[in-house]
Amino acid sequence: NGQRKYVPPPDWMDPLLCKGSEVFVGKIPRDCFEDKIVQIGIVYELRLMMDFSGTNRGYGFLMYTTPNDAKRA
């Protein structure tokens, strides 16, 4: 068990993240990975939970750059 993580580049100049910017995402297709998920809004970080076979476990956590983006998701 583990996770795949998508994070912004090291030189990312972002505002401080606010409480309420992270959302739980469920029912993710098992063959879907970060390249498809990060296309939804401006994502600061994605943690996609994985199983031993290398497929995702169907859920993850998305942290958006603002609470408003998180609410719209």
N, C-alpha and C positions, 0 to 999 in steps of 0.2 A: 504494500500500500504506500502511496505517496501522493505527490502533487506536482503539477507543472505550473510554472510561474511565468507570467508575462509582466514585465516591468518597463517603465520608460527608459530611454537612453540615459547614460550617466550625466550628460550635459543638459538634461531637461531643466528648464527654468520654469517652475510651476509655483502657483500660489500655495500657501499652507492648506492642507486638506482639513475639512471641517467634519465634525460629527454628523452622521447621517449620510455620508457619501458612499457607504458600502451596502451592497444588496446581495442577498442569497439568490442564486439562480438554480432552479431545478428542472427536471425533465429535459436535460440536454441530450441530444442523440449521442449514442456511444461512439460514433465515428467522427464527432465534431471536435475540433481543437481550437486553440486560441486564434488562429488566422481568420476564422469565421466569426468568433464571438466578439473580438475587439472592434469589429466594424459597426457595432451598435453603440453610438454615442462616443464621447471622448473618455476613454478608459485610462486610468492611472495605473491600476494593477489588477491582475486576474490571477486567482488561485483555482486551478482546475484539479479536482480530486481524481486520482488515477488508481487502477487496480494492478495486480501483478502481471496481467497479460498485456499491459500497455494501452488498454482502452480507458476512456474516462469513466468514472463511476456514476455519471448522470447528473452531477451537480458541481457547483463551484461558487466562488465569491468574487464579485466585481466591485472594485473601488473606482468610482468616477471622480472627476476633478472637482465637481461641485455637488451639493445636496440636491439642487434642482435637476441635474442630469440623472441622478439616482432615482428621483421621484418619477421622472418621465419614463424610465426603463420599466 
